[in-house]
Amino acid sequence: MKKRPLSRRSFLAGSAASIAALSTKRRQRVHAAKKNEWSNWSQAVKATPKKFETPNTHEALVKLVQKAAAKKQTVRVAGSGHSFVPLCPSEHLMLSLDNLQGIEDIDSDKAQAKVKAGSKLFNIGEPLYKAGISLPNQGDVDRQALAGAIGTGTHGTGKDLPNMSNFAIGFTLLTGTGEEIECSETENREIFKAAQVSFGALGIMTSITLQGDKAFKLHENNWTVEYEDCMENLDSHIENNRSFEFFFTAKNDKCSMKTLAKTTAEDKAYDDGERIGPAYVVFPNARNAKFNETEFAMPAENGPDCLSELRELIRTKYDSLAWPIEYRTVKADDIPISPHNGRASVAISCHQSYRRPHEEFFKECQAIYLNHGGRPHWGKMHWLTAKEIRGLYPEWEHFQEVRKELDPNGIFMNDFVRKTLVEG
């Protein structure tokens, strides 16, 4: 395993000119306020914890968690803030792993890499590719921190491709007792499986070993068809493509179709609906317009009927909605509270501009999702409590047993996580 240097990102703390005239105490108060104010990407979630820390070393991170655990204070970790629900806020201590990024080890022969958990997806694609490794699949956003993407079950599309949590074949977990545990299929397997999708409720992932594929390129194709045409040929598109998805827009009743296929052809810049390039370049798309999002995963066979009901809801009640519905497929897995546990799934996402009201619309979408056996994406908006969720997961109680063992005092809880996993 060849060592790779840790990469770091720096952030501008503020304008020196704007605070030069302030007194020392005033400057300290301004910096403290800015340091402790946090919001997610869409501005829907805000927090002002008592402390916000960005440790520079692994040892400093461990000490912060151990100290909080001794005082029975709550701890949550913020990655890129790309979750739309309040997973990150903590009343006491919020942590950022922005200074704990980089690839630690690479085994090109096995297509494996050990990566610091705070690393951003968009920062690891190129060095992995140059080492001969590509992630088997990604979502169409790559701004997330690795631990956040793994912990929430982030996924792309493809009937034979599972969510990204399945690419984590081992990790170090810092628990609520301040202990560090090495987890994999062969070491502490029960903890490993439970923590693969756990959105930080079992502990903090500090480094993650990823199983990739040999580096590959992708050929992307995009085209637009009428809704009826899409649905008539949907099964064929899903069956005959490595990756297929579409965006349905109710205002014009059309579907923007997209396929991805492995290729050895020369790179091609985007032109006339096509592009070719390294997988890490082609998987994501720019998402410059901010939005809020809700998504549920249902049994694959229920996807078309669920979409039909969502289409009717928008056409009859929200006909001014300009944002599309995204339709993707995900392979079944065996992770206890993965939305794709035990069943091939279709994930359907609804969006709304971050500047416009979304709650009424999303709650009506949620009711439709649930009628089709949907499970919520852990990083996207939903209003379910533990009482409503537990029946959706056959291994729910087993997951809870592991959680209680690793975090007996609930230091990784916040109001939202508690409502989602424990109360209600």
Secondary structure as GFF3:
##gff-version 3
##sequence-region A 1 424
A	DSSP	beta_strand	2	3	.	.	.	ID=ss1
A	DSSP	alpha_helix	16	19	.	.	.	ID=ss2
A	DSSP	alpha_helix	24	36	.	.	.	ID=ss3
A	DSSP	beta_strand	38	39	.	.	.	ID=ss4
A	DSSP	beta_strand	46	47	.	.	.	ID=ss5
A	DSSP	beta_strand	51	53	.	.	.	ID=ss6
A	DSSP	alpha_helix	58	70	.	.	.	ID=ss7
A	DSSP	beta_strand	75	78	.	.	.	ID=ss8
A	DSSP	beta_strand	93	96	.	.	.	ID=ss9
A	DSSP	beta_strand	103	107	.	.	.	ID=ss10
A	DSSP	beta_strand	112	116	.	.	.	ID=ss11
A	DSSP	alpha_helix	121	130	.	.	.	ID=ss12
A	DSSP	beta_strand	133	134	.	.	.	ID=ss13
A	DSSP	alpha_helix	146	151	.	.	.	ID=ss14
A	DSSP	three_ten_helix	164	167	.	.	.	ID=ss15
A	DSSP	beta_strand	168	174	.	.	.	ID=ss16
A	DSSP	beta_strand	180	184	.	.	.	ID=ss17
A	DSSP	alpha_helix	189	196	.	.	.	ID=ss18
A	DSSP	beta_strand	204	211	.	.	.	ID=ss19
A	DSSP	beta_strand	213	214	.	.	.	ID=ss20
A	DSSP	beta_strand	217	226	.	.	.	ID=ss21
A	DSSP	alpha_helix	227	232	.	.	.	ID=ss22
A	DSSP	alpha_helix	234	239	.	.	.	ID=ss23
A	DSSP	beta_strand	243	249	.	.	.	ID=ss24
A	DSSP	beta_strand	254	263	.	.	.	ID=ss25
A	DSSP	beta_strand	268	271	.	.	.	ID=ss26
A	DSSP	beta_strand	274	278	.	.	.	ID=ss27
A	DSSP	alpha_helix	279	282	.	.	.	ID=ss28
A	DSSP	beta_strand	291	299	.	.	.	ID=ss29
A	DSSP	three_ten_helix	300	302	.	.	.	ID=ss30
A	DSSP	alpha_helix	303	317	.	.	.	ID=ss31
A	DSSP	beta_strand	325	330	.	.	.	ID=ss32
A	DSSP	beta_strand	345	353	.	.	.	ID=ss33
A	DSSP	alpha_helix	359	371	.	.	.	ID=ss34
A	DSSP	beta_strand	375	376	.	.	.	ID=ss35
A	DSSP	alpha_helix	386	389	.	.	.	ID=ss36
A	DSSP	three_ten_helix	390	392	.	.	.	ID=ss37
A	DSSP	alpha_helix	396	406	.	.	.	ID=ss38
A	DSSP	alpha_helix	415	421	.	.	.	ID=ss39
###
